[in-house]
Amino acid sequence: MSKVEVRHFEGRTYRRYPGSKHLHHRSYFQAAGGNGFLHRHIWEKTHGPIHAGMQIHHINGDTSDNRLENLECISATEHRSRHLMRGDVLARQIEHLAAIRPKASE
């Protein structure tokens, strides 16, 4: 069984599974029942709803660091761009999807 990390915020319990093969389970704290992500709930508590097309970015790249000062709300396009510039796991996944998309169309 893989290790589980737990955080609590506003009466909710959030978990992440660092050993998971799935990026989102490995990287982000998620509320039970798939009821959202901790970093988004922290942002919304202070700034209100996140508008369509916007995403919450971890400024220092550490997805376990959900301090408000490490979060920023940016467009999905800008978010992808920042991860591509950093060359992290998300960047590699985006590049892979772009490469295989034409093959899937065939």
N, C-alpha and C positions, 0 to 999 in steps of 0.2 A: 504494500500500500504506500502511495506517495505521501510525502509530507504536506501538511495543510497549514497555511498561515491565516490567522483570523484577526480582523479589526472590527471595532464597534463604532458606530456613528449614529447619533439621533435615534437610539433605540433599535437600530438594525444591526444585524451581524453580516459581515462581508468575509468571503473566503477567496483565497487563490491557491493554486496548486503548482508550485515551482517545478515539479517533476513531470507535469503534463506534456503530452506531445502537441497539444493545441496552444497556439500563441496566446489567445485571450485568457485561457484558464491559467497559463503560466505567468502572465504578466500583470493582469488586472484583478483587483478585489471586486468580486461580484456579490450582490445581495442574493439571499436564498430565493429559489424559484425563478432566477433570471430577472429579478426586479431591479435591474440597473447596476451601474458601476459606481464605486465609492468616489472616484475623482470627479465624476459628473455631479453626484449629489452634494459634494462639498462645494463645488462651484455654484450650483443652483441655490444653495442655502444663503450665500452672500449676494449673488448677482441676479438671481431669478432664472427663469427658463432659458435654456440654450436654444437659440433660433435654428431653424432648418438650414442645413448646409454648413453649420458651424460644429467644431469639435474641440474638446479640451485636451490640450497638449501639456505634457510634463516637460518643463523648460530644461531641466538638467538631465533628461533622458532616463531617470530612475523612476519606473512606474510604481515603485513601492513608496515613493516620497510624495504623499498627497497633501502636503502643506499648501495652503492657499497661495502662498507666495511662489510656489513652484508650478502653479497652474496658470494657463492662459487660454482664452477662447479665441480660436483662429478658424479661418475657412478650411474646408476639407482640402482644397487645392494647396493652400499654404502648408497645411499639416503634412501632406504627402511630400511636398518639396523639401521641407526641413528634414524629414527622415531619409530622403534620397541623398541629400547633401551629407548626412552623417554616415551613410552606408550601413545602417543597422539591419536587423532581421526583417523589419517591415519593408525596408527598401529592397532587399533581395526578393521578398515575396511579390512586391509590386512589379519588379522587373520580370520575374518568372511568369506572372499572369499576363503581362503585356506580350511576352514571347509566345505563349501558348494560345492566346485568344484567337489568332487567325486560324490555327490548326483546329480549334473547336468549331469554328464556323464551317469548315470543310465537312 
